[in-house]
Amino acid sequence: MFIYNCRANGSCYRTAQFFSNGSTQPLSDISASVGLNGVNREEDVRIIQQRLNGVPEESGGPRPVLDEDGRCGKYTRDAIRDFQLKQFPSSKPDIRIDPGKRTIRRLNELTTRRRTSVDGVSRQQFLLIVNAYVPEVVRRVRIARQRLQNARAAYSGKLIKPTHQDQKLVDWHFKTHKTDDPVGAIGLILAIYDRMDQRLTWHITRARPLFQLGFAKSSDQAVMYTSIGGWDALEDELDGSGEAVNKIKVVATHAGPSTIIHELAHLCGGKSPADAIGHMANPVPLPNGTRLEEGFSNYRTMNAQEARRNAASYQSLTEPEPSQLGPPMGDEW
């Protein structure tokens, strides 16, 4: 399962998985068993309490948080049970964590010291801030859909007064003019925006919330991350780190509508390498843009297949005032 981590400046990077302690490796093990009928050494119990407190509620973390007192009482045992039920739903919980076994391994993958605030904002306030962007995200996604529909009509000769401005925008961002079937190519792109619209609708109606508070790595400035192709996953489907596959994980308050749309592109693309939406090229600086880590050419010269798998293309077409992102002057692109 690949995860895309995106910064506020639009740059991103891909990882197979990162652990929430900020390292590329899990945390160290406990010395003896903790839980029901366990050895329950004070230091081991305290380690488990700390790590359980660092697990998000949706991944099986305790609510309220545990006292980190080193005593394995009822609340700690209940928290171990609830974590095992969430992470291993097909197995009966044994309410015990043993060194080297799957519960401690999964807990080490998920754990971080509980973040009660982000950028000085409480968790509850943080989610309110992110949710406030959703109406603008919906508006921009629908702007892009309308531009695509206008471009398709222009290619089909169905516009009564074709200005071709939307057609030029679509051609620049998705290179549809380079294909033998522009109308068909536009249909594939529209399908991704339709998924975005559906995913946002599920969020607004509370059928499937879109956001959860993620884990920040101390070594970078990522503001959001998500799993590729997870847009229609069920609520209980977790990735290799034990986080919900169908959500955008937010780690900083300065993420805005454009960044959310960028993450939606990753989320709403396919799961296979041929269909996953990644990082091919960036439209800035004009006139040629920049080749990104998964691309083979810059924004100006990339082909339609690359553009259809490029998160920056989906993000750019939604901009209300697109002139700064192209197309450049002239028709030689």
Secondary structure, DSSP 8 states (H G I E B T S, - for coil): --EEEEETTS-EEEES---TTSSSS-----SS-EETT----HHHHHHHHHHHHTS-GGGT--SS----SS---HHHHHHHHHHHHHH-TTS---SEE-TTSHHHHHHHHH-----SEETTEEHHHHHHHHHTTHHHHHHHHHHHHHHHHHHHHHHHT--SS---HHHHHHHHHH-GGGSS-HHHHHHHHHHHHHHHHHHHHHHHTTSS--EEE----TTS-EEEEEETT-TT--TT-B-TTSSBTTSEEE--TT--HHHHHHHHHHHHS-SSTTT--B--EE--STTT-EE-TT-SS-TTT--HHHHHTBHHHHHHHT-SSGGGG---SSS--
